[in-house]
């Protein structure tokens, strides 16, 4: 493991106590605003918008939803519209115009049960092809939506006949480097990771990491698959090199264990995709760097190409709360600026310094 010359520092810039349980937080693209989503004590959903202005954090909007809001993404919207897509506890997929957020601009009953995870691609200039949204649900299905086609998913990945239904906890788009290719990675409560090729509508790869998969993310959505990080319930995460798939061994990987608590989220730094942050159940954040090996592929004993895993170095860690940190989002415009939310009913704006020096 390489040692950085100067360690980054993770600084809590702002902390805001909320009167509800927050499940997700996202920066509004190209702005100093972020949105928090969650559930009020009375059981309805809530969405709040906050803005950083003149060194202060102020609330600028609040709206209620009949059902608790679990997750959100801006990934399938244009920079002009900046519409937020959300998944709620009743299986509804809504898309909101935050400038006039009284009613959703798009709404569909997407799943029979809670939507645990959502991702978008094709918007904000990220990824080629049509803007699409993927949702993963407790009902065991993963669905891809093109909002130009009302009410019907363009892809529906569900358990095979006779296969046990598994709770899908996390989904992520990747491989969207031209208008033909696109994939979805999904993680499930039993430790399964499944990679779906949307071009061929086929299961490209699957692996079981022996513990519930809480979060998956490609280092970039808009390039040929490069790296994938998957985090688990038991405090372990895996980094897969996705460039070389061996016919029997699959993708090479390296794993690391932070502590005994769940790793709820992983998010790659937009300005340097070899750096990523994990958010844990003990209220901790860990900042990591992936180092590539001297060569990324080699021949096995049968002269078949296989991947070579890299190494991981811990750059910094910090404890922010006694409760799990359940959401994390980097600002794409200002390096090192991020927002995170935890079950202590708090949202925090963080600054991570010296990222250019590692």
QUIBEL-V931629 format. One record per residue. N is the residue number from 1. RES is the residue in one small letter. NEAR is the number of other C-alpha atoms within 8 Angstrom. D_LAST is the distance of its C-alpha to the last C-alpha in Angstrom with 2 decimals. Layout:
n->N res->RES near->NEAR d_last->D_LAST
n->N res->RES near->NEAR d_last->D_LAST
//
This chain:
n->1 res->x near->5 d_last->12.64
n->2 res->x near->4 d_last->9.67
n->3 res->x near->5 d_last->8.41
n->4 res->x near->8 d_last->5.03
n->5 res->x near->6 d_last->6.56
n->6 res->x near->7 d_last->6.69
n->7 res->x near->9 d_last->7.23
n->8 res->x near->11 d_last->7.77
n->9 res->x near->9 d_last->11.55
n->10 res->x near->11 d_last->13.96
n->11 res->x near->8 d_last->17.00
n->12 res->x near->9 d_last->20.37
n->13 res->x near->8 d_last->21.60
n->14 res->x near->8 d_last->24.92
n->15 res->x near->9 d_last->26.93
n->16 res->x near->7 d_last->30.16
n->17 res->x near->7 d_last->32.81
n->18 res->x near->8 d_last->34.68
n->19 res->x near->6 d_last->38.21
n->20 res->x near->9 d_last->37.42
n->21 res->x near->12 d_last->35.29
n->22 res->x near->14 d_last->32.33
n->23 res->x near->16 d_last->31.18
n->24 res->x near->14 d_last->28.82
n->25 res->x near->16 d_last->27.01
n->26 res->x near->12 d_last->25.84
n->27 res->x near->13 d_last->24.80
n->28 res->x near->11 d_last->27.59
n->29 res->x near->9 d_last->26.15
n->30 res->x near->7 d_last->25.72
n->31 res->x near->6 d_last->26.80
n->32 res->x near->9 d_last->25.98
n->33 res->x near->10 d_last->28.05
n->34 res->x near->12 d_last->27.52
n->35 res->x near->12 d_last->30.13
n->36 res->x near->12 d_last->30.83
n->37 res->x near->16 d_last->33.21
n->38 res->x near->15 d_last->35.22
n->39 res->x near->15 d_last->38.67
n->40 res->x near->12 d_last->41.04
n->41 res->x near->7 d_last->43.12
n->42 res->x near->4 d_last->46.17
n->43 res->x near->8 d_last->44.60
n->44 res->x near->12 d_last->43.89
n->45 res->x near->14 d_last->40.58
n->46 res->x near->14 d_last->38.75
n->47 res->x near->13 d_last->36.27
n->48 res->x near->12 d_last->34.96
n->49 res->x near->12 d_last->33.05
n->50 res->x near->12 d_last->31.08
n->51 res->x near->11 d_last->29.86
n->52 res->x near->10 d_last->27.55
n->53 res->x near->8 d_last->29.81
n->54 res->x near->4 d_last->29.92
n->55 res->x near->5 d_last->27.63
n->56 res->x near->6 d_last->29.69
n->57 res->x near->9 d_last->29.74
n->58 res->x near->8 d_last->33.09
n->59 res->x near->9 d_last->34.79
n->60 res->x near->8 d_last->36.31
n->61 res->x near->7 d_last->37.93
n->62 res->x near->9 d_last->39.10
n->63 res->x near->9 d_last->41.03
n->64 res->x near->8 d_last->42.55
n->65 res->x near->10 d_last->42.88
n->66 res->x near->6 d_last->45.68
n->67 res->x near->11 d_last->43.29
n->68 res->x near->14 d_last->39.96
n->69 res->x near->16 d_last->36.94
n->70 res->x near->16 d_last->34.45
n->71 res->x near->14 d_last->31.83
n->72 res->x near->15 d_last->31.11
n->73 res->x near->12 d_last->29.39
n->74 res->x near->14 d_last->29.38
n->75 res->x near->12 d_last->28.38
n->76 res->x near->13 d_last->31.90
n->77 res->x near->13 d_last->32.87
n->78 res->x near->10 d_last->32.93
n->79 res->x near->10 d_last->31.01
n->80 res->x near->4 d_last->34.46
n->81 res->x near->7 d_last->35.72
n->82 res->x near->12 d_last->32.66
n->83 res->x near->11 d_last->34.81
n->84 res->x near->12 d_last->33.55
n->85 res->x near->11 d_last->34.67
n->86 res->x near->14 d_last->35.26
n->87 res->x near->18 d_last->36.60
n->88 res->x near->15 d_last->38.88
n->89 res->x near->12 d_last->40.62
n->90 res->x near->10 d_last->43.73
n->91 res->x near->14 d_last->42.08
n->92 res->x near->14 d_last->42.21
n->93 res->x near->13 d_last->39.83
n->94 res->x near->12 d_last->40.01
n->95 res->x near->12 d_last->38.50
n->96 res->x near->13 d_last->38.53
n->97 res->x near->12 d_last->38.78
n->98 res->x near->8 d_last->37.12
n->99 res->x near->4 d_last->39.10
n->100 res->x near->6 d_last->42.30
n->101 res->x near->9 d_last->41.37
n->102 res->x near->5 d_last->44.83
n->103 res->x near->6 d_last->45.28
n->104 res->x near->10 d_last->42.93
n->105 res->x near->8 d_last->43.23
n->106 res->x near->9 d_last->43.04
n->107 res->x near->9 d_last->44.02
n->108 res->x near->9 d_last->44.76
n->109 res->x near->9 d_last->45.53
n->110 res->x near->8 d_last->42.89
n->111 res->x near->12 d_last->43.15
n->112 res->x near->8 d_last->45.68
n->113 res->x near->10 d_last->43.22
n->114 res->x near->15 d_last->40.02
n->115 res->x near->18 d_last->37.22
n->116 res->x near->15 d_last->34.19
n->117 res->x near->14 d_last->31.56
n->118 res->x near->17 d_last->31.37
n->119 res->x near->13 d_last->29.23
n->120 res->x near->15 d_last->29.96
n->121 res->x near->15 d_last->29.31
n->122 res->x near->16 d_last->30.87
n->123 res->x near->14 d_last->30.55
n->124 res->x near->10 d_last->28.20
n->125 res->x near->8 d_last->27.88
n->126 res->x near->10 d_last->25.84
n->127 res->x near->13 d_last->27.53
n->128 res->x near->11 d_last->30.81
n->129 res->x near->9 d_last->34.21
n->130 res->x near->8 d_last->36.08
n->131 res->x near->12 d_last->34.49
n->132 res->x near->12 d_last->34.76
n->133 res->x near->14 d_last->34.10
n->134 res->x near->15 d_last->33.83
n->135 res->x near->14 d_last->35.05
n->136 res->x near->17 d_last->35.13
n->137 res->x near->17 d_last->37.83
n->138 res->x near->13 d_last->39.45
n->139 res->x near->12 d_last->42.38
n->140 res->x near->12 d_last->40.48
n->141 res->x near->13 d_last->40.16
n->142 res->x near->14 d_last->37.33
n->143 res->x near->12 d_last->38.56
n->144 res->x near->12 d_last->37.37
n->145 res->x near->12 d_last->38.90
n->146 res->x near->12 d_last->39.62
n->147 res->x near->9 d_last->40.79
n->148 res->x near->4 d_last->43.33
n->149 res->x near->8 d_last->45.19
n->150 res->x near->7 d_last->46.63
n->151 res->x near->7 d_last->46.81
n->152 res->x near->6 d_last->46.05
n->153 res->x near->10 d_last->42.75
n->154 res->x near->8 d_last->42.09
n->155 res->x near->9 d_last->40.83
n->156 res->x near->9 d_last->41.64
n->157 res->x near->7 d_last->40.10
n->158 res->x near->7 d_last->42.21
n->159 res->x near->11 d_last->43.28
n->160 res->x near->5 d_last->45.75
n->161 res->x near->4 d_last->49.33
n->162 res->x near->5 d_last->49.67
n->163 res->x near->6 d_last->45.92
n->164 res->x near->5 d_last->44.85
n->165 res->x near->7 d_last->43.38
n->166 res->x near->11 d_last->39.80
n->167 res->x near->10 d_last->38.02
n->168 res->x near->17 d_last->35.20
n->169 res->x near->16 d_last->32.34
n->170 res->x near->15 d_last->29.65
n->171 res->x near->19 d_last->29.57
n->172 res->x near->14 d_last->27.14
n->173 res->x near->16 d_last->27.78
n->174 res->x near->15 d_last->26.13
n->175 res->x near->12 d_last->27.13
n->176 res->x near->19 d_last->28.51
n->177 res->x near->12 d_last->27.90
n->178 res->x near->8 d_last->31.57
n->179 res->x near->9 d_last->34.67
n->180 res->x near->7 d_last->35.95
n->181 res->x near->11 d_last->33.11
n->182 res->x near->13 d_last->31.68
n->183 res->x near->13 d_last->31.03
n->184 res->x near->13 d_last->30.82
n->185 res->x near->13 d_last->29.22
n->186 res->x near->15 d_last->30.97
n->187 res->x near->18 d_last->30.53
n->188 res->x near->15 d_last->33.57
n->189 res->x near->13 d_last->34.75
n->190 res->x near->10 d_last->35.83
n->191 res->x near->13 d_last->32.45
n->192 res->x near->14 d_last->33.28
n->193 res->x near->13 d_last->30.73
n->194 res->x near->12 d_last->32.63
n->195 res->x near->12 d_last->31.51
n->196 res->x near->12 d_last->34.18
n->197 res->x near->13 d_last->34.62
n->198 res->x near->11 d_last->36.20
n->199 res->x near->8 d_last->37.47
n->200 res->x near->5 d_last->39.65
n->201 res->x near->8 d_last->39.96
n->202 res->x near->7 d_last->39.21
n->203 res->x near->9 d_last->37.18
n->204 res->x near->8 d_last->34.71
n->205 res->x near->8 d_last->33.12
n->206 res->x near->9 d_last->33.32
n->207 res->x near->7 d_last->31.94
n->208 res->x near->9 d_last->32.55
n->209 res->x near->9 d_last->29.81
n->210 res->x near->7 d_last->32.57
n->211 res->x near->11 d_last->31.55
n->212 res->x near->14 d_last->31.61
n->213 res->x near->19 d_last->28.86
n->214 res->x near->16 d_last->27.60
n->215 res->x near->15 d_last->25.03
n->216 res->x near->17 d_last->24.08
n->217 res->x near->13 d_last->21.79
n->218 res->x near->13 d_last->20.96
n->219 res->x near->11 d_last->17.53
n->220 res->x near->10 d_last->19.72
n->221 res->x near->14 d_last->23.46
n->222 res->x near->11 d_last->24.34
n->223 res->x near->11 d_last->23.54
n->224 res->x near->9 d_last->25.12
n->225 res->x near->11 d_last->24.02
n->226 res->x near->11 d_last->20.65
n->227 res->x near->12 d_last->19.24
n->228 res->x near->12 d_last->20.93
n->229 res->x near->13 d_last->19.94
n->230 res->x near->14 d_last->23.00
n->231 res->x near->16 d_last->23.22
n->232 res->x near->16 d_last->26.35
n->233 res->x near->13 d_last->28.82
n->234 res->x near->10 d_last->28.28
n->235 res->x near->14 d_last->24.62
n->236 res->x near->14 d_last->23.34
n->237 res->x near->12 d_last->21.35
n->238 res->x near->11 d_last->21.34
n->239 res->x near->11 d_last->19.15
n->240 res->x near->12 d_last->21.62
n->241 res->x near->14 d_last->21.16
n->242 res->x near->11 d_last->23.80
n->243 res->x near->10 d_last->24.38
n->244 res->x near->11 d_last->26.96
n->245 res->x near->12 d_last->29.63
n->246 res->x near->11 d_last->31.82
n->247 res->x near->5 d_last->35.43
n->248 res->x near->4 d_last->35.65
n->249 res->x near->8 d_last->32.21
n->250 res->x near->8 d_last->30.57
n->251 res->x near->13 d_last->26.79
n->252 res->x near->14 d_last->24.56
n->253 res->x near->11 d_last->22.34
n->254 res->x near->11 d_last->20.16
n->255 res->x near->8 d_last->20.71
n->256 res->x near->8 d_last->19.46
n->257 res->x near->8 d_last->21.50
n->258 res->x near->8 d_last->20.25
n->259 res->x near->6 d_last->23.64
n->260 res->x near->7 d_last->27.19
n->261 res->x near->11 d_last->26.86
n->262 res->x near->12 d_last->26.66
n->263 res->x near->18 d_last->23.45
n->264 res->x near->17 d_last->24.90
n->265 res->x near->14 d_last->22.22
n->266 res->x near->16 d_last->19.12
n->267 res->x near->11 d_last->17.48
n->268 res->x near->13 d_last->14.82
n->269 res->x near->13 d_last->12.78
n->270 res->x near->9 d_last->15.08
n->271 res->x near->6 d_last->12.78
n->272 res->x near->7 d_last->10.43
n->273 res->x near->10 d_last->12.64
n->274 res->x near->10 d_last->10.51
n->275 res->x near->11 d_last->9.27
n->276 res->x near->12 d_last->12.40
n->277 res->x near->12 d_last->14.20
n->278 res->x near->13 d_last->17.40
n->279 res->x near->17 d_last->20.23
n->280 res->x near->16 d_last->22.74
n->281 res->x near->13 d_last->26.38
n->282 res->x near->12 d_last->25.92
n->283 res->x near->14 d_last->24.38
n->284 res->x near->14 d_last->20.82
n->285 res->x near->12 d_last->17.54
n->286 res->x near->13 d_last->14.83
n->287 res->x near->12 d_last->11.31
n->288 res->x near->13 d_last->10.38
n->289 res->x near->11 d_last->8.43
n->290 res->x near->10 d_last->11.02
n->291 res->x near->9 d_last->11.15
n->292 res->x near->9 d_last->14.28
n->293 res->x near->9 d_last->17.01
n->294 res->x near->4 d_last->18.58
n->295 res->x near->7 d_last->21.19
n->296 res->x near->9 d_last->21.42
n->297 res->x near->9 d_last->25.17
n->298 res->x near->9 d_last->27.91
n->299 res->x near->9 d_last->31.65
n->300 res->x near->8 d_last->33.21
n->301 res->x near->5 d_last->36.54
n->302 res->x near->5 d_last->38.41
n->303 res->x near->6 d_last->36.29
n->304 res->x near->8 d_last->34.85
n->305 res->x near->11 d_last->31.25
n->306 res->x near->14 d_last->28.88
n->307 res->x near->14 d_last->25.15
n->308 res->x near->12 d_last->22.70
n->309 res->x near->12 d_last->20.16
n->310 res->x near->10 d_last->16.51
n->311 res->x near->10 d_last->14.66
n->312 res->x near->11 d_last->12.80
n->313 res->x near->11 d_last->10.45
n->314 res->x near->9 d_last->10.90
n->315 res->x near->11 d_last->8.14
n->316 res->x near->11 d_last->11.05
n->317 res->x near->10 d_last->14.69
n->318 res->x near->8 d_last->17.54
n->319 res->x near->9 d_last->21.28
n->320 res->x near->7 d_last->22.79
n->321 res->x near->11 d_last->26.21
n->322 res->x near->8 d_last->28.85
n->323 res->x near->10 d_last->29.34
n->324 res->x near->15 d_last->27.44
n->325 res->x near->17 d_last->24.83
n->326 res->x near->15 d_last->26.33
n->327 res->x near->13 d_last->24.60
n->328 res->x near->16 d_last->21.22
n->329 res->x near->11 d_last->20.51
n->330 res->x near->14 d_last->17.70
n->331 res->x near->13 d_last->19.03
n->332 res->x near->9 d_last->18.81
n->333 res->x near->5 d_last->19.38
n->334 res->x near->6 d_last->17.18
n->335 res->x near->11 d_last->13.49
n->336 res->x near->12 d_last->12.79
n->337 res->x near->11 d_last->16.57
n->338 res->x near->12 d_last->18.15
n->339 res->x near->16 d_last->21.52
n->340 res->x near->14 d_last->22.64
n->341 res->x near->16 d_last->26.13
n->342 res->x near->16 d_last->27.65
n->343 res->x near->12 d_last->31.11
n->344 res->x near->9 d_last->31.72
n->345 res->x near->12 d_last->32.72
n->346 res->x near->12 d_last->29.80
n->347 res->x near->12 d_last->27.31
n->348 res->x near->12 d_last->24.16
n->349 res->x near->12 d_last->21.98
n->350 res->x near->14 d_last->18.44
n->351 res->x near->12 d_last->15.72
n->352 res->x near->12 d_last->12.07
n->353 res->x near->9 d_last->10.42
n->354 res->x near->10 d_last->7.33
n->355 res->x near->9 d_last->5.88
n->356 res->x near->4 d_last->5.84
n->357 res->x near->7 d_last->3.80
n->358 res->x near->9 d_last->0.00
//
